[in-house]
Amino acid sequence: MTPDQQQAFEEQIYAYVGREVCARTPAADSVNAAMIRHWTEAIGDTNPAYQDAEWAAASARGRMIAPPAMLYSWNQEGIAAATERASNPQSDLVRLFDDNGFSGTLGTNVTQQYEKEAGLGDTVHMEMVIDNISEQKATGRGIGYFFETLATFTNQHGDKLGTQRFRVLKFIPAEAEAAATPSGEDQALEAPARIASPRGNDNKWWWDACDEGAVLIQRCKQCQTLRHPPRPMCGECQSMDWDSIESTLDGEILSHTQIHHPKIPGYQYPLVCAVIKLDEGTSLVSNIVGCEPEQVHIGMKVKGVVEPADGKTMLPQFYPVEAQS
């Protein structure tokens, strides 16, 4: 873009700041025990305030509540969001970015703030605006702009439950340079790989072991509690001393989903993701392979194998036990 073109483009995108993405809208279902149970089982949250009606009734609240982190889930639209959603200012803004070459999309931050608990029977209402758009930024992904939506949640009485800020980077993807052989024949383009997982001080050791074909589970040296994903402190005794054990990768599916949209380069479809309870007691998220998606079910026994998921990435992938016997 020339400076004049950039100025004209920015005038267009900044006009979206403050626009209402959706008016205050009630969730299709009120807060209910079934959805809470599915959520807490999937992430391993055993807080009795969320699951034990008798305990909750005797507590200071006098009723069961939903985990605060579920705030955004009550108003989700399901697969219709990708196939049947009507145009709104957010989708119009994304289309404007796409039409001007900023076709890359990367969600970068989610920040939730909680002000009041939602209990069984409450109806969560959501309203959303486009809160801000950054100046043009040079990022590791490419030149682009960050935009942030602000969702506000209230109950049926109008009491504010909390907010969620979701930040997205729209960027111009780096162009792949087509190289030519000395004879003039086109070289084959390198197949895209999966998005690389960040490796920091707390998890690099786990990924390094995975590169060598092993899945390790962190273990507290003081109380012997196993934990995953890796983190510096034991949640049971707060000790920061730990070692690890190697998993046998025998497990059982707790929950699963098939990802249809959007299709991301480097991933093989059909793509089935599952929360798997390992025999050692911890859970992890991985792909189910070696069977048709409709054959996957909760309670299915699976066996993991650390293998190349693409040309660059070693990952544990899980196969039905029946398929290996």
DAJOTA-V885651 format. One record per pair of residues at least 12 apart in sequence whose C-alpha atoms are under 10 Angstrom apart, sorted by the first residue. I is the first residue (numbers start at 1). J is the second residue. D is the distance in Angstrom with one decimal. If there is no record, write none. Layout:
BEGIN
i:j:d
I:J:D
I:J:D
END
This chain:
BEGIN
i:j:d
1:100:9.3
1:101:9.9
6:136:9.4
9:96:9.0
9:97:9.1
9:100:8.3
10:133:9.6
10:134:9.9
10:135:8.4
10:136:8.8
10:145:9.8
12:93:9.0
12:96:8.5
12:97:10.0
13:92:9.8
13:93:6.8
13:94:9.5
13:96:7.7
13:97:8.1
13:133:7.8
13:145:9.8
13:147:9.6
14:93:9.6
14:130:9.9
14:132:8.1
14:133:6.6
14:134:8.9
14:135:9.5
14:147:9.7
15:93:9.7
15:133:9.7
16:89:7.1
16:90:8.3
16:92:9.2
16:93:7.2
16:129:9.3
16:130:6.8
16:131:8.8
16:132:8.5
16:133:8.5
16:147:9.9
17:89:9.6
17:93:10.0
17:129:8.0
17:130:5.3
17:131:5.7
17:132:5.5
17:133:6.8
17:147:8.9
17:148:9.2
17:149:9.3
18:89:9.9
18:128:9.6
18:129:5.9
18:130:5.3
18:131:5.5
18:132:7.4
18:133:10.0
18:149:9.3
18:150:9.7
19:88:9.5
19:89:6.6
19:90:8.5
19:128:8.8
19:129:5.6
19:130:5.6
19:131:7.9
19:132:9.9
19:149:9.8
20:88:8.4
20:89:6.9
20:90:8.5
20:127:8.0
20:128:6.1
20:129:4.3
20:130:6.6
20:131:9.2
20:149:9.6
20:150:9.7
21:87:9.5
21:88:5.9
21:89:5.5
21:90:5.9
21:91:8.7
21:92:9.9
21:127:7.6
21:128:5.3
21:129:5.1
21:130:6.8
21:149:8.5
21:150:9.4
21:151:9.2
22:88:7.6
22:89:8.7
22:90:9.3
22:126:8.0
22:127:5.5
22:128:5.3
22:129:7.1
22:130:9.9
22:151:9.1
23:125:9.4
23:126:7.5
23:127:5.0
23:128:6.8
23:129:8.7
24:124:9.8
24:125:6.0
24:126:5.2
24:127:4.3
24:128:7.8
24:151:9.7
24:152:8.6
24:153:8.5
24:154:8.7
25:75:8.3
25:123:10.0
25:124:8.4
25:125:5.1
25:126:5.4
25:127:6.4
25:128:9.6
25:153:9.5
25:154:9.7
26:74:9.0
26:75:7.3
26:123:6.5
26:124:5.8
26:125:4.1
26:126:6.5
26:127:9.1
26:153:9.5
26:154:9.1
26:155:8.6
26:156:8.1
27:72:10.0
27:73:9.2
27:74:5.8
27:75:4.7
27:76:7.9
27:77:9.1
27:122:9.9
27:123:6.4
27:124:5.7
27:125:5.9
27:126:7.6
27:155:9.9
28:74:7.7
28:75:6.9
28:76:8.8
28:77:8.7
28:123:8.5
28:124:9.0
28:125:9.6
29:74:7.2
29:75:8.3
29:121:9.1
29:122:9.2
29:123:7.1
29:124:8.5
30:74:7.8
30:75:9.8
30:118:9.8
30:119:9.3
30:120:7.5
30:121:5.5
30:122:5.6
30:123:4.5
30:124:6.9
30:125:9.8
30:155:9.8
30:156:9.7
31:65:8.5
31:66:7.2
31:70:9.9
31:71:10.0
31:74:7.4
31:118:7.3
31:119:6.5
31:120:5.0
31:121:5.2
31:122:5.4
31:123:6.2
31:124:7.4
32:64:9.5
32:65:9.1
32:66:8.2
32:74:9.7
32:119:8.2
32:120:5.4
32:121:6.4
32:122:8.4
32:123:9.6
33:50:8.2
33:51:7.5
33:52:9.9
33:53:9.4
33:64:8.4
33:65:8.9
33:66:8.3
33:119:9.5
33:120:7.0
33:121:9.3
34:51:9.6
35:66:9.0
35:70:9.4
35:73:9.4
35:74:8.9
36:50:6.9
36:51:7.5
36:64:9.8
36:65:8.7
36:66:6.2
36:67:7.5
36:70:8.2
36:120:9.4
37:50:7.8
37:51:6.7
37:66:9.4
38:254:9.6
38:255:8.6
39:66:9.5
39:67:8.6
39:69:9.8
39:70:7.9
39:73:9.6
39:255:9.9
40:66:9.5
40:67:8.1
40:70:9.7
41:254:7.8
41:255:8.7
41:275:9.8
42:254:6.8
42:255:6.6
42:256:9.4
42:274:9.5
42:275:6.7
42:276:9.2
42:277:9.6
42:283:8.9
42:284:9.9
42:285:9.9
43:254:9.9
43:275:8.5
43:283:8.4
43:284:9.4
44:277:9.9
44:282:9.0
44:283:8.2
45:67:9.0
47:67:9.0
48:64:8.4
48:65:9.6
49:61:8.9
49:62:9.7
49:63:8.0
49:64:5.5
49:65:6.2
49:66:8.1
49:67:8.6
50:63:9.2
50:64:5.6
50:65:5.4
50:66:5.7
50:67:6.5
50:119:9.1
50:120:9.6
51:64:7.1
51:65:8.4
51:66:8.9
51:67:9.9
52:64:7.4
53:65:9.5
61:117:9.7
61:119:9.3
62:119:9.9
63:119:6.9
63:120:7.4
64:117:9.9
64:118:8.9
64:119:5.8
64:120:6.2
64:121:9.8
65:117:6.7
65:118:5.7
65:119:4.0
65:120:6.1
65:121:9.6
65:122:9.5
66:117:7.2
66:118:5.8
66:119:5.8
66:120:7.3
66:122:9.8
67:117:8.2
67:118:8.2
67:119:9.2
68:112:9.0
68:113:9.0
68:114:6.8
68:115:9.3
68:116:8.6
68:117:6.7
68:118:7.6
68:161:8.9
68:162:8.7
69:112:7.7
69:113:9.2
69:114:8.6
69:164:10.0
70:118:9.5
71:112:8.5
71:113:9.6
71:114:8.6
71:117:9.3
71:118:8.3
71:124:8.0
71:125:9.9
71:126:9.5
71:152:9.8
71:153:7.5
71:154:9.8
71:161:8.1
71:162:7.7
71:163:8.4
71:164:8.4
72:112:9.0
72:124:9.1
72:125:9.9
72:126:8.4
72:151:8.5
72:152:9.5
72:153:8.2
72:162:9.6
72:163:8.8
72:164:7.6
73:124:9.7
74:123:8.6
74:124:6.7
74:125:8.6
74:126:9.1
75:123:9.7
75:124:7.4
75:125:7.5
75:126:6.9
75:127:9.9
75:153:9.5
76:126:10.0
79:259:10.0
79:260:8.8
79:261:8.5
82:260:9.4
82:261:7.0
82:262:8.2
83:261:9.1
89:129:8.8
89:130:8.1
90:128:9.7
90:129:8.5
90:130:7.1
90:147:9.7
90:148:10.0
90:149:8.4
93:130:9.5
93:147:9.5
94:147:9.7
94:170:7.9
97:144:9.2
97:145:9.0
97:170:6.9
97:171:8.2
97:172:9.2
98:170:8.2
98:171:8.9
98:172:8.9
100:172:9.0
101:144:9.7
101:170:9.4
101:171:7.8
101:172:5.8
101:173:8.4
102:142:9.2
102:143:8.2
102:144:6.7
102:145:8.5
102:169:9.3
102:170:5.6
102:171:4.5
102:172:4.3
102:173:7.3
103:144:9.6
103:169:10.0
103:170:6.6
103:171:6.2
103:172:6.0
103:173:7.1
104:141:8.4
104:142:8.7
104:143:9.9
104:144:8.7
104:169:7.8
104:170:5.5
104:171:4.9
104:172:5.9
104:173:5.7
104:174:9.4
105:141:9.6
105:144:9.6
105:146:9.9
105:168:6.9
105:169:5.8
105:170:4.9
105:171:6.6
105:172:9.0
105:173:9.1
106:141:8.9
106:146:9.4
106:167:8.7
106:168:5.7
106:169:5.1
106:170:6.7
106:171:8.3
107:146:9.4
107:147:9.8
107:148:9.9
107:166:7.6
107:167:6.0
107:168:4.4
107:169:6.2
107:170:8.9
108:146:8.9
108:148:9.9
108:166:7.9
108:167:5.6
108:168:5.6
108:169:6.8
109:148:9.0
109:165:7.8
109:166:5.9
109:167:5.0
109:168:7.3
109:169:9.6
110:148:9.5
110:149:9.8
110:164:6.9
110:165:5.6
110:166:4.7
110:167:6.4
110:168:9.3
111:150:9.6
111:163:8.1
111:164:5.6
111:165:5.1
111:166:6.7
111:167:8.7
112:150:9.8
112:151:9.4
112:152:9.9
112:162:7.2
112:163:5.6
112:164:4.4
112:165:6.4
112:166:8.8
113:152:9.7
113:161:8.6
113:162:5.3
113:163:5.3
113:164:6.5
113:165:8.8
114:153:9.4
114:160:8.8
114:161:6.1
114:162:4.3
114:163:6.7
114:164:8.9
115:153:9.7
115:154:9.8
115:159:9.1
115:160:6.6
115:161:5.1
115:162:5.1
115:163:8.4
116:153:9.8
116:154:8.9
116:155:9.2
116:159:7.7
116:160:6.6
116:161:4.5
116:162:6.8
117:155:9.4
117:159:9.9
117:160:9.3
117:161:6.3
117:162:8.8
118:154:9.1
118:155:7.5
118:160:10.0
118:161:7.1
118:162:10.0
119:155:9.7
121:156:9.7
122:154:9.7
122:155:6.3
122:156:6.6
122:157:9.1
123:154:8.3
123:155:5.5
123:156:5.4
123:157:8.9
124:153:6.5
124:154:5.8
124:155:4.8
124:156:6.7
124:157:9.7
124:158:9.4
124:159:9.9
124:160:9.7
124:161:8.3
125:151:10.0
125:152:8.2
125:153:5.5
125:154:5.2
125:155:5.9
125:156:7.1
125:157:9.8
125:158:8.5
125:159:9.9
125:160:9.4
125:161:9.3
126:151:6.5
126:152:5.7
126:153:4.7
126:154:6.6
126:155:8.9
126:161:9.9
126:162:9.8
126:163:9.1
127:150:8.3
127:151:5.6
127:152:5.4
127:153:6.7
127:154:8.7
127:163:9.6
128:149:6.8
128:150:5.5
128:151:4.2
128:152:6.3
128:153:8.9
128:163:9.5
128:164:9.2
128:165:9.6
129:148:8.8
129:149:5.7
129:150:5.5
129:151:6.6
129:152:8.8
129:165:9.9
130:147:7.5
130:148:6.1
130:149:4.4
130:150:6.3
130:151:8.9
130:165:9.7
130:166:9.7
131:147:7.7
131:148:5.6
131:149:5.2
131:150:5.8
131:151:9.3
131:165:8.7
131:166:9.7
131:167:9.8
132:146:8.3
132:147:5.7
132:148:5.4
132:149:7.3
132:150:8.9
132:167:9.4
133:145:6.9
133:146:5.7
133:147:4.2
133:148:6.5
133:149:9.2
133:167:9.4
133:168:9.6
133:169:9.8
134:146:5.2
134:147:6.3
134:148:8.7
134:169:9.6
135:147:9.6
136:171:9.5
137:169:9.5
137:171:8.9
138:171:9.0
139:169:9.3
139:171:8.4
140:171:10.0
140:174:9.7
141:169:9.2
141:170:9.5
141:171:7.0
141:172:7.9
141:173:6.6
141:174:7.3
142:169:9.7
142:170:9.1
142:171:5.7
142:172:5.6
142:173:5.8
142:174:6.2
142:175:9.8
143:169:9.6
143:170:8.5
143:171:5.4
143:172:5.7
143:173:8.0
143:174:8.9
144:169:6.7
144:170:5.4
144:171:3.9
144:172:6.2
144:173:9.2
145:168:8.3
145:169:5.7
145:170:5.5
145:171:6.5
145:172:9.5
146:167:6.7
146:168:5.5
146:169:4.4
146:170:6.3
146:171:8.6
147:166:8.4
147:167:5.8
147:168:5.5
147:169:6.6
147:170:7.9
148:164:10.0
148:165:6.5
148:166:5.5
148:167:4.3
148:168:6.3
148:169:8.9
149:164:8.1
149:165:5.6
149:166:5.4
149:167:6.7
149:168:8.6
150:163:7.0
150:164:5.8
150:165:4.7
150:166:6.8
150:167:9.1
151:163:5.5
151:164:5.1
151:165:6.4
151:166:8.3
152:164:6.6
152:165:9.0
176:189:9.0
176:190:9.9
177:189:9.5
190:311:9.2
191:265:8.7
191:266:7.3
191:310:8.5
191:311:7.7
192:264:9.6
192:265:6.0
192:266:4.8
192:267:8.5
192:310:8.2
192:311:8.3
192:312:9.4
193:264:9.9
193:265:7.2
193:266:4.3
193:267:7.5
193:309:8.5
193:310:5.8
193:311:6.5
193:312:6.5
193:313:7.4
194:264:8.4
194:265:7.2
194:266:4.6
194:267:6.1
194:268:9.5
194:309:8.0
194:310:7.0
194:311:9.0
194:312:8.1
194:313:7.2
195:264:9.1
195:265:8.9
195:266:7.6
195:267:9.0
195:313:9.1
196:312:9.2
196:313:7.8
197:313:9.5
201:230:10.0
201:231:9.3
201:232:9.1
202:229:9.5
202:230:6.2
202:231:5.7
202:232:6.3
202:233:10.0
203:229:8.1
203:230:5.7
203:231:7.3
203:232:9.2
204:230:9.3
205:230:9.1
206:218:8.7
206:229:9.1
206:230:7.6
206:244:9.5
207:314:8.7
207:315:8.8
208:314:9.7
209:246:9.5
209:314:9.8
210:306:7.0
210:307:9.0
210:313:9.3
210:314:6.3
210:315:6.5
210:316:7.7
211:306:8.4
211:307:8.9
211:308:9.1
211:312:9.7
211:313:7.7
211:314:5.4
211:315:7.7
211:316:10.0
212:306:8.7
212:307:9.6
212:314:8.2
213:305:8.2
213:306:5.2
213:307:7.1
213:308:9.5
213:314:7.4
213:315:8.2
213:316:8.3
214:245:10.0
214:246:6.8
214:247:7.7
214:248:9.1
214:249:9.3
214:305:8.8
214:306:6.7
214:307:9.8
214:314:9.7
214:315:9.3
214:316:8.4
215:244:9.8
215:245:8.6
215:246:5.8
215:247:5.7
215:248:8.2
215:249:7.6
215:304:9.4
215:305:9.3
215:306:7.6
215:315:8.9
215:316:7.4
216:228:9.3
216:230:9.6
216:243:9.5
216:244:6.0
216:245:5.5
216:246:4.4
216:247:5.8
216:248:9.3
216:249:9.7
217:229:8.3
217:230:7.9
217:243:8.5
217:244:5.3
217:245:5.3
217:246:6.2
217:247:6.6
217:280:8.6
217:281:9.8
217:282:8.0
217:283:9.9
218:230:6.3
218:231:8.4
218:232:9.6
218:234:9.5
218:242:6.7
218:243:6.0
218:244:4.4
218:245:6.7
218:246:9.0
218:282:9.7
219:234:8.4
219:241:8.7
219:242:5.4
219:243:5.3
219:244:5.0
219:245:7.0
220:232:9.8
220:233:8.3
220:234:6.2
220:235:9.3
220:236:9.0
220:237:8.6
220:238:9.1
220:239:7.0
220:240:7.6
220:241:6.2
220:242:4.4
220:243:6.5
220:244:8.1
221:234:9.3
221:239:7.9
221:240:8.4
221:241:5.6
221:242:4.8
221:243:6.4
221:244:9.0
222:234:9.0
222:236:9.9
222:237:7.7
222:238:9.2
222:239:6.6
222:240:8.8
222:241:7.1
222:242:7.8
223:236:7.8
223:237:6.9
223:238:9.6
223:239:8.4
223:241:9.9
223:242:9.7
224:236:9.7
224:237:9.8
224:242:8.6
224:243:9.3
224:244:9.8
225:237:8.9
225:242:9.5
225:281:9.7
225:282:9.8
226:242:9.5
226:243:9.6
226:244:8.3
226:245:8.8
226:280:8.1
226:281:7.5
226:282:6.8
227:244:9.5
227:281:8.7
227:282:6.3
227:283:8.6
228:281:9.8
228:282:6.3
228:283:6.9
228:284:7.1
229:282:8.9
229:283:8.5
229:284:7.5
229:285:9.8
245:280:9.5
246:280:9.5
247:278:7.8
247:279:8.2
247:280:7.0
247:281:10.0
247:282:9.7
247:304:9.4
248:278:8.3
248:279:7.8
248:280:8.1
248:303:8.3
248:304:7.9
248:305:9.4
249:276:9.5
249:277:9.5
249:278:6.4
249:279:7.5
249:280:8.7
249:302:8.2
249:303:5.7
249:304:4.7
249:305:7.3
249:306:9.1
249:316:8.3
249:317:9.4
249:318:8.2
250:276:9.3
250:277:8.6
250:278:5.8
250:279:5.7
250:280:8.4
250:301:7.7
250:302:6.2
250:303:4.8
250:304:6.4
250:305:9.6
250:318:8.9
250:319:9.9
250:321:8.9
251:275:9.9
251:276:6.2
251:277:5.4
251:278:4.1
251:279:5.3
251:280:8.5
251:281:9.1
251:282:9.6
251:283:8.8
251:284:9.9
251:299:9.3
251:300:8.5
251:301:5.9
251:302:5.3
251:303:6.3
251:304:7.9
251:318:8.8
251:320:9.8
251:321:9.4
252:274:9.7
252:275:8.6
252:276:5.5
252:277:5.3
252:278:6.6
252:279:7.9
252:283:9.4
252:297:9.7
252:298:7.8
252:299:5.6
252:300:5.5
252:301:4.5
252:302:5.7
252:303:8.5
252:318:9.8
252:320:9.4
252:321:9.7
253:273:10.0
253:274:6.5
253:275:6.0
253:276:4.6
253:277:6.3
253:278:8.9
253:283:9.4
253:284:10.0
253:285:9.7
253:288:9.3
253:296:8.5
253:297:7.2
253:298:5.2
253:299:5.2
253:300:5.4
253:301:6.7
253:302:7.3
253:318:9.7
253:320:9.8
254:274:7.3
254:275:5.5
254:276:5.6
254:277:6.4
254:278:10.0
254:283:8.8
254:297:8.6
254:298:5.4
254:299:6.3
254:300:8.4
255:273:8.6
255:274:5.6
255:275:5.3
255:276:7.4
255:277:9.5
255:285:9.6
255:296:9.6
255:297:7.8
255:298:5.7
255:299:8.4
255:300:9.8
256:272:7.0
256:273:5.6
256:274:4.0
256:275:6.2
256:276:8.7
256:285:9.2
256:286:9.6
256:287:9.1
256:288:8.8
256:293:9.7
256:296:7.8
256:297:7.5
256:298:7.3
257:271:8.5
257:272:5.8
257:273:5.5
257:274:6.4
257:275:9.2
257:287:9.7
257:288:9.9
257:293:8.9
257:296:9.2
257:297:9.8
258:270:7.2
258:271:5.7
258:272:4.4
258:273:6.3
258:274:8.7
258:287:9.6
258:288:9.7
258:293:7.1
258:294:9.3
258:296:9.7
259:271:5.6
259:272:6.3
259:273:7.4
260:272:9.2
266:309:8.9
266:310:7.0
266:311:9.2
267:309:8.2
267:310:8.0
268:289:10.0
268:309:8.7
268:310:8.9
270:288:9.9
270:289:9.2
270:292:8.3
270:293:7.2
271:287:7.1
271:288:7.9
271:289:8.3
271:292:10.0
271:293:8.0
272:286:8.4
272:287:5.5
272:288:5.5
272:289:7.5
272:291:9.9
272:292:9.2
272:293:6.5
272:294:9.8
272:296:8.5
273:285:6.9
273:286:5.6
273:287:4.5
273:288:6.2
273:289:9.3
273:293:9.9
273:317:9.8
273:318:9.9
274:286:5.6
274:287:6.1
274:288:6.8
274:296:9.3
274:297:9.7
274:298:9.2
274:318:9.3
275:287:8.8
275:288:9.8
275:298:9.6
276:288:9.6
276:298:9.5
276:299:9.4
276:300:9.5
276:301:9.3
276:302:8.4
276:304:9.9
276:318:8.9
277:299:9.5
277:301:9.7
277:302:9.6
278:301:9.9
278:302:9.2
278:303:9.3
278:304:9.6
284:316:9.9
285:316:9.5
285:317:9.6
286:304:9.2
286:315:8.3
286:316:6.9
286:317:6.1
286:318:7.2
287:304:9.5
287:309:9.7
287:315:9.1
287:316:7.9
287:317:5.4
287:318:6.2
287:319:8.8
288:302:8.4
288:303:9.6
288:304:9.0
288:316:9.7
288:317:6.2
288:318:4.9
288:319:6.0
288:320:7.8
289:302:9.9
289:304:9.7
289:317:6.8
289:318:6.0
289:319:5.4
289:320:7.8
290:317:9.4
290:318:8.0
290:319:5.5
290:320:7.0
290:321:9.9
290:323:7.1
290:324:9.1
291:319:7.5
291:320:7.2
291:322:9.9
291:323:7.8
295:320:9.3
296:320:8.3
300:319:9.9
300:320:7.1
300:321:8.2
300:322:9.4
301:318:9.5
301:319:8.6
301:320:6.1
301:321:5.7
301:322:8.1
302:317:9.6
302:318:5.9
302:319:5.4
302:320:4.5
302:321:4.9
302:322:8.2
302:323:9.2
302:324:9.2
303:316:9.6
303:317:8.3
303:318:5.3
303:319:5.4
303:320:6.4
303:321:5.8
303:322:9.5
303:323:9.7
303:324:8.3
304:316:5.9
304:317:5.3
304:318:4.1
304:319:6.2
304:320:8.9
304:321:9.3
305:317:5.5
305:318:6.2
305:319:7.8
306:318:8.7
END
